[in-house]
Amino acid sequence: MINLSVVVPCFNEQKNIEELVSTVLKIFTKNEITGELVLVNDGSLDDTAIEIERFSKQFKNVLGVNHSKNLGIAEAWHSGLEMSNAEYVVTIDADLQYNPEDIIVLYNEIIKNNYDLVQGWRREYRAQSLFRKFLSRSLSCLLNILFLRKINDIKSGFVIYKRKVFFDILNSRNKVRAFQHFFILCALSKGYRFKQVPVKFYPRKKGRSFIKNPLFLSFAVLSDIPKAILNFKIISRKAD
């Protein structure tokens, strides 16, 4: 029986795949977890797909999913979730800016307290550009104000879910274009029990971010807000 699935969207991340696979598999062994790693190549233009295929052939608990074109983070999450088998599913980025060791922190929290989802809150940003940090925190602040919330780092994609909960949340992904920025608000609108735990966020060591223009991305998110307000109605439940 698989206890934990780790789903990773990958776009032009060939330089990070080997370290990611090695680190996550060591975490499974160290913590005596029967786990699997699901790597989703989201239309990469480099050799990400080749690297994923190499490790999926080498390890039985490394699974590969391939998108022929770039479909975005939410679709990569959905494809990875469909391929996965565990009761609990973690999403984490491939760039190793989140420390994979913190997967266990999220896992223990959801097991111990029976939350529906637990999110890693990027309390410490290390060596990220001040402009990117400012945009990220400003956008989180704006979403909190508009949705009457008090949530740290709404947009962090480092999250563990109960499997059925994740499926239910992703069923709403087509209601807004940039769903990865609104999924926590979607979860809260559905009344799910939610917890945040602080994690560190490190600078990227290898490769380049897919976000070429963070200001343009922020404007795209802003354009989604009216539709998000309509679809993810505000309710009284808040994060614990």
ABEGO torsion letter per residue (X at the ends): XBABBBBBBBBGAAAAAAAAAAAAAAAAAAAGBBBBBBBBBBGBABAAAAAAAAAAAABAABBBBBBABBAEAAAAAAAAAAABABABBBBBBAAGABBAAAAAAAAAAAAAAGBABBBBBBABBBGBBAAAAAAAAAAAAAAAAAAGBBBBGAABABBBBBAAAAAAAAAAAAABABAAAAAAAAAAAAGBBBBBBBBBBBBBABEBBABABAAAAAAAAAAAAAAAAAABBBBABBBX
